[in-house]
C-alpha cells in the first residue's frame, strides 16, 4: 500500500515514469496477447497452480505437508497465502485468471519497483528509465519467464523494495519512518521465498557498508546494524514454517549421517554427493566458463569506471557494489574448483546456489545497479553543471531528496 501511495504521488509529475508505464503496457500487452485468453492455469517449471479451495490454501499454510508435485514436507510461507488470497479477491474468486495474472505481472512489476527505488537513489531520469526497463527485461529474466521460474522472478521483483526499505532505514529522518521500513524489509525478506535472505544479502551488505563508510561513524554503523539484524530476525520467524522440515532433517543427519540419507547415498553421504555434482557441473560446463569470463570483463570495466565517479558518497556506493560483485564471482570461481568440496562442507547453506541461474541473477542485478550510478554520473556531468549556481534553498531541497548525491 505504501508503494502504491508513493507511485500515485509521483506519477502525475514524472514524465519518464509515465513513459515507462506506457512502454511496459505496449511491450507486455503485445507479448501476452494470447496468454490472457488461456482457459486453464499455467503449468511451467516451478510455477505452481493456485489452490482451488480456501480450505486447501489454509491447510498449506498450517500443515507440514504441501500437496505440490508429489507432495512435500514443508508448509507454505505466509506471503504465498496472502498473495493467493489477494489475487483471488481481485479476480472475484476465479483461480485461473488469478494465477495467470500473478505470473504475467512479475516482469513489469520488477521494472516498476526498480524505478521507484532508483527515484530515491539517483537523479538522472534517463538512468532511471533505462535501468528499470533493463531490470525487467534482460538475458536472465526472459529465459526464466519462459521456463516458469516464478520463485526467482518473485524475488527479483521484491529486491528493489528491500533496497528501498534499507535505504530509508539508514537515511530516514524519524524513528517512526525507520521502524516502518524495517517491518517492510522483514516482510519482503521472509514472506515469499525461503532463500530470499541469502540472495539479497550481498546487496543489503553493500548498501549498509556504503552508508557506514561514508558517514565515518562507528556508533551509526553499530546502531543500524542492530535494526538490520532485527529485520532479519523477524523474517526468520516468518520463514520458520518452511524451515521446520530442513532443520529436522539436518538434526537427523548430524545424529546419524549413514541412516538418514542411506537410500540416496553415494558412499553413504548424500550431501557430499551433491557437493561433488556441483563441482563437476561448474568445472566442466563450458557455459559456466564462458559466462564467468564475460562477467569478469564486465566487472573490470565497471572497476575502471569507478575511477571517474566524482561525488564521494556515490563513489563509495559504486565501490561497495563492486565488492559485492567480486564476492559473488569469488564464490562462482570456487565452485569451479575441487576446493569447493571443503568450501561447501564449511558452509552447507551455500548449496542453495547450486545452479548458474541464481548466480547470474545476482550478478545481473548488481551490474545494473552500478550501471545506474554510472549513467547518473554521466548525465550529471552533462546537464547538472548549473547546480553550482542554484540557490541555497533549492540545493538543500535536492540534498534532502537525493541523499546519495549531495551538493
Residue pairs with C-beta under 8 A, 6 or more apart in sequence:
2 180
2 184
3 113
3 116
3 161
6 116
7 17
7 112
7 116
10 17
10 119
11 17
11 18
11 21
14 119
14 125
15 125
16 125
16 126
16 128
16 129
17 115
17 119
19 129
20 111
20 112
20 115
20 129
20 132
20 133
21 112
23 133
24 108
24 111
24 112
24 133
24 136
27 137
28 104
28 107
28 108
32 104
35 42
35 100
35 104
36 100
36 104
38 96
38 100
39 96
40 96
41 49
41 50
41 95
41 96
41 99
41 100
42 99
42 100
42 103
42 148
43 49
43 148
44 146
44 147
44 148
45 147
45 148
45 149
45 150
46 148
46 149
46 150
46 151
46 152
47 103
47 148
47 149
47 150
48 68
48 150
49 95
49 99
50 57
50 84
50 87
50 88
50 95
50 98
50 99
50 102
51 57
51 60
51 84
51 95
52 95
54 85
56 67
57 81
57 84
57 85
58 81
60 66
60 67
60 75
60 76
60 80
60 81
61 75
61 76
61 78
61 80
61 81
61 241
62 75
63 75
64 73
64 74
64 75
64 244
64 245
65 71
65 72
65 73
66 72
66 73
66 74
66 75
66 76
72 245
73 245
74 241
74 242
74 244
74 245
74 246
75 241
75 242
75 244
76 241
76 242
77 190
77 191
77 192
77 193
77 194
77 238
77 239
77 241
77 242
78 191
78 238
78 241
79 187
79 190
79 191
79 192
79 238
80 191
80 192
82 191
83 102
83 192
84 98
87 98
87 99
87 101
87 102
88 94
88 95
88 98
90 98
90 101
91 97
91 98
91 101
103 150
103 153
106 145
106 150
106 153
106 154
106 156
106 157
107 136
107 137
107 141
107 145
107 153
107 157
108 136
109 157
110 135
110 136
110 141
110 153
110 156
110 157
110 160
111 132
111 133
111 135
111 136
111 137
112 132
113 157
113 158
113 159
113 160
113 161
114 131
114 132
114 135
114 136
114 160
114 368
115 128
115 129
115 132
116 160
116 164
117 160
117 161
117 163
117 164
117 167
118 127
118 128
118 131
118 132
118 160
118 372
119 128
120 164
120 167
120 168
120 402
121 163
121 167
121 372
121 402
121 404
122 128
122 372
122 373
122 376
122 402
122 404
122 405
123 376
123 379
123 380
123 384
123 398
123 402
123 405
124 375
124 376
124 378
124 379
124 380
126 375
126 379
127 371
127 372
127 375
127 376
127 379
128 372
130 375
131 368
131 369
131 371
131 372
131 375
134 368
134 371
135 156
135 160
135 365
135 368
138 364
138 368
139 360
139 364
140 357
140 360
140 361
140 364
141 153
141 156
144 152
144 153
144 357
145 153
149 357
151 192
151 193
151 195
152 357
152 358
152 361
154 192
154 193
155 192
155 193
155 195
155 196
155 199
155 200
155 361
156 361
156 365
158 188
158 192
158 196
159 199
159 200
159 203
159 365
161 184
161 188
162 185
162 188
162 189
162 200
162 203
162 204
163 203
163 204
163 207
164 181
165 181
165 182
165 184
165 185
165 188
166 181
166 185
166 204
166 207
166 208
166 228
167 207
168 177
168 178
168 181
169 178
169 181
169 182
169 185
169 224
169 227
169 228
169 231
170 207
170 208
170 211
170 224
171 211
171 403
172 178
172 181
178 227
182 227
182 230
182 231
183 231
183 234
185 228
185 231
185 235
186 230
186 231
186 232
186 234
186 235
186 238
187 235
187 238
188 196
189 196
189 197
189 200
189 231
189 232
189 235
190 196
190 197
190 234
190 235
190 236
190 237
190 238
190 239
191 235
191 238
193 199
194 239
194 242
194 243
195 352
196 235
197 232
197 235
197 236
197 239
198 349
198 352
198 353
199 358
199 361
199 362
202 324
202 325
202 327
202 328
202 362
202 366
203 324
203 365
203 366
203 369
204 228
205 324
206 317
206 320
206 321
206 323
206 324
206 366
207 317
207 320
208 221
208 224
208 225
208 228
209 320
209 323
210 313
210 316
210 317
210 319
210 320
211 220
211 224
212 220
212 221
212 224
213 316
213 320
214 312
214 313
214 316
215 221
236 243
249 260
252 259
252 260
253 260
253 261
253 271
257 268
257 269
258 265
258 268
260 270
261 268
261 269
261 270
261 271
262 268
264 270
264 273
265 273
266 272
266 273
266 276
267 273
271 348
271 351
272 341
272 345
274 344
274 351
274 354
275 340
275 341
275 344
275 345
275 351
276 341
277 354
278 335
278 340
278 344
278 351
278 354
279 335
279 336
279 337
279 338
279 340
279 341
281 288
281 354
281 355
282 288
282 332
282 335
282 336
282 340
282 356
283 336
283 337
283 338
285 356
287 356
288 332
288 336
288 356
289 336
291 356
291 360
292 329
292 332
292 333
292 336
295 329
295 332
295 363
295 367
296 329
298 367
299 322
299 325
299 326
299 329
299 367
302 318
302 322
302 325
302 367
302 370
302 371
302 374
303 322
305 318
305 370
305 374
306 315
306 318
306 319
306 322
308 377
309 315
309 318
309 373
309 374
309 377
310 377
310 381
311 377
311 405
311 406
313 403
313 404
313 405
313 406
314 373
314 376
314 377
314 404
314 405
317 373
317 404
318 370
318 373
318 374
321 366
321 369
321 370
321 373
322 370
324 366
325 363
325 366
325 367
325 370
328 359
328 362
328 363
328 366
329 363
331 350
331 353
331 359
332 359
334 340
334 343
335 343
335 353
343 350
344 350
344 351
352 358
353 359
376 405
380 405
387 395
387 398
387 407
388 407
390 398
395 407
398 407
399 406
399 407
